[in-house]
Amino acid sequence: MRWKRWLAVMAGVLALYTLVGFWLVPLLIRHQLPQFGQSQLQRQLSVGEVRFNPFTLRLAAADLKLSESDGAPMFAIGGVAIEMQWRSIVRRAWSFADIRITAPSASLFIGPDGRFNIAQLLDTLDRRPRDDSADTGMPRVIVEQFTLEQGKVEMHDRRAGYDNTFAPIDFTLSHFSTLPEQNDTHTLTAQSARGGKMRWKGTASVNPVLASGEVVLEDASLPELAVYLKSYTRARVAAGQLSATVPYTFAYADGKFEARLAGAKLSLRDLAVAREGATDSFAGITRL
């Protein structure tokens, strides 16, 4: 009869584990996230549907929103899916097979007084009590694949009078690791509502800190950026497009930072600067 008792105990443990994973974990997340937003961020944090599979270790959540205390939007995520790996136990590192974020959006706001909503959020985080006894070493993390897709950033600068939307924003990261001598590859693409495009591709490692890659900016509209020059000149950028290619390498080790920009290229097209009673036009390419 002993094996029957062991079988009954194992069945009970499995049933309890299944119940906790499928039901209790999502319930705790839905209950704790709003409390975390109020107590730690002093803002409104909400989440819609939450699902967790305790056997595949896959967590999925929808409709995450972070808002100011007055309800003004800051960040939102349409959906997030996180799949951990059981090998985290033997690797002694938090291992993720896949992290996918769908339809994230951010609302960046600078008020007439120059206060930036993101800076205020960071200031709130800095004011939290800290545990000086906590381990501040780098956590051991491995992410096989990270994907951000269909992102959007809305920029509203009431001080300078600048508004723009950047969408779609797509970012992929492969084989990220904080373990020694581990490299990752990443790509980022973003497009402005007014025509400019940005592409970023490179490789990097966290331990040690090394990175190399290339950032490409295509046909960024200069008149929309000219609002930030009003305090320095009476001239007005009436037209023009900026393109740039910036290859880079940098490293940080033993308290020393080294960076190199070799082969950078900057070009201006159809540039027209308006002054009182006159308009000057320029065009050219600069290489570094």
N, C-alpha and C positions, 0 to 999 in steps of 0.2 A: 504493500500500500504506500510505501514511501515515495516511489516514483510518481504515483498519482497526486500526492500532496505537492511535490515539486512542480508537477505539471500545472496544478491548480494555481500555485503561487506565481509561476511564470505567466500564466494566462491573465491573472489579476494585474500583474505589473504591466504587461503589454496593454491591457485595456485602460489602465490608469494613464500610461504614457500617451496613448492615442487620444484620450479625452482631454488631457492637459494640452497637447499639441494642437489639435484641431479646434478646440473650443476656448480653453482658458487663455492661451497666448494671445489670440486676436482680441479677446475681451479686455485683457490687461493693457494692450497697446492702445485700443480706442479710449480707454479710461484714463491712462496715465499721460498720454501726449498733451491733451488740453491743460492738465495740471502742470506739466513741465513748462508749457508756454507761459502760463501765468506766473509761476513761482521763479523760474530761472531767466526767462526772456522778457517778462513783463509785457507780453503781447498775446494776441489770440492765435492759437495753434489748433487746427482741426484736421481730422482724417475721416475719409469715408469708409468704404469696405476694406477689411483686412482679412487675409487668409494665410494660414501657415500649415505646411505639410511636414509633420515631424519625422517622416521617413526619408523624404528627399531633402529636407532642410531648406525648403523654398518658401520665402516670405513674399507676399504680394500685397500691395496697398494702393488705394486709389484716392484721388481728390485730396491731397495734402495741401493745406493752405496756412500761410503765416501772414497775419495782418497786424497793423498797428493797433494800439489800444482803442483808437477811434474807429477802427474798421477799414482804414485805408490799406489796400493790398501791398504786400512786399514780395512774397515768393509764393509760387504755387507749382504743384507737380501733378500732372494728369494721372500718371501711374508709375510705380516703382516695383521692380522685381529683383529679389536678392536670393541667390542660391549658394548656400555654404557647402563645404565639402567635409565629409567625415574624416578625411585625412588630416584635418586640423589637429586632431589628437596626437597623431604620430609625428607630424611636422613641428609641433609646438609653436604653431603660428596660426593666426586667423586666416583661413584659406577660403576663397570665394571662387566658384567656377564662373559665375556671371553676375554682373550688376547692370541692370538696364533701367534707365530713367527716360520716361516718355512725356513729351509735351511740358517741359518745365518752363516757367516764365518768371521774370523778375521785373519789378517796377522800381527803378532808381529815381529818387526825387531829391532835388536840391531846392530848398525854400528860398524866398527872397532875402532871408538873413544869412544865406550861405550854409545852412545846416544840412548835412547829408544824412539821409535816413539810414544808410548802411553804417556810417560812422557812429550814429547814435546806438545802433544795435550792438556794435562791437564794444562801445563804452559800457553798455549794460552788462555784457559778458565779463568785462574786466572788473566790474564792481562785485562780482560774486565772491564769496569767501573761498579761499584756497587752502588745500591741505598740503602743508609744507612737507609732511612725511610721505606723501604719495610718490611712487616711482615715476620720475620724469623722463626715463629712457624711451628711446624710439620703440613703439610697439612692433611686433613681428606680424606683418600683413602680406598676404599674397592674393592678387586679383588676376585671374587668368584673362578675363575680358570685361571691360567697362564700356558702356555705350550710353551716350546722351543723344537723343534725337528729337527733332521738331521743336527745338528750344526757341524762346523769344525773350528779348530784353527791351523794355520800354524806358527811354531816358527822358526825363523832364527836368530841365534846369530853369527854374523860375527867376533865378538871379541874372543869368545871361540871356534868357529868352531863347533857349535851344530845346527842341523836341525832335526825337527820332526813334525809330523802331528798328531793331536788328533781328531779322528772321528770314529763313530758318537758320538755326545754329545746330550744328552736328559735331559731336566729339567722340572719338574712339580711343581707347587705351588698351594695349595688349601686354600681358605678362608683366604687370606692375608688381614690384616687390620691395620691401624694406630690408630684406636680407642682404648680407654682404655680396658684392660683385654680381648683382642681378640688374639687367637693363630692361627698359620697357620701350615700346614704340607708341607714338601718339599722333593723331591728326585732328585738326580743328578747321571747320569752315563756317563762315558767318557772312551774311549779306545785309547791307543797310537798305532801308525802304527807299532811299534816294539813289541807289545804284552802286555804291561801293561794295567791294567784296574783299574778304580776307581769308587766306589759307595759311595754316601753320602745320608743319610736319617736322618731326624730329625724334630723337631717342634721348633717354635720360636714365640716370640711376640715382637713388636716394642715399645709398651707403656703399661707396663714397658719393658725394654730390658732384655729378658730371652731367653735362647736357650738350647736345649739338643739334642743329636743325636749320630751318629756313622759314621766315615769315614773309608772306607775299601780300601786298596791298594793291588792289586794282581799282583804278578810276574812282577814288574817293572824291566826293564833291567838296570843293574848297569854300564856296559861298556859305554853306551851312555851318562851317567851322569858324567863319570869320566873326561870329558874334563874340568870340573870346578875345578878339583883337581890338575891340572898341575902346578899351581903356588905355591903349598904347599908341594908337594912330588914328588920324582922321581919314586915312585912305580906306576904301571899301573894296573888298574882293568881289568883283561883279561876276566873274566866271572863272572856270578852271577845274582841272582834275589832277589829282595826285596819285602816282603809282610808285611803289617801292618794293625792293627785294632786299631782305636783310638776312644773310647767312650768319650764324653765330655759333660760338662755342664758349662754354664757361665751366669753371671748376672751383670748388671750395674745399680746402684741406688745410689742417694745422693753423686755422685762423687767417689764412690768406685766400683772397678771392682773385681769380684770374678770368678775364673775359677777352674775347677777340671777335671783331667784326671785319671779316675779310671778303672783299668782293661785293659790298653793299652798293645798291644802285637806287637812285632817286630820280624820278622824272616828273616834270610839270607839263601839262598840255592845255592849250587854249586859255592860258592865264590872262585875266584882264583885271587891272586894278583901277578903280575909279577915284579920282580926286576932284576937288572943286573945279569944274569947268574943263576937265580933261580925263582921258582914259588911256592908260598905258597897257600894252599887251606884251607878254613874254612867253617863251617856250624853251625848254631845254632839258638836258639829262645830266645828272651829276653822278659820278662813280666815286666810291671810297675804297 
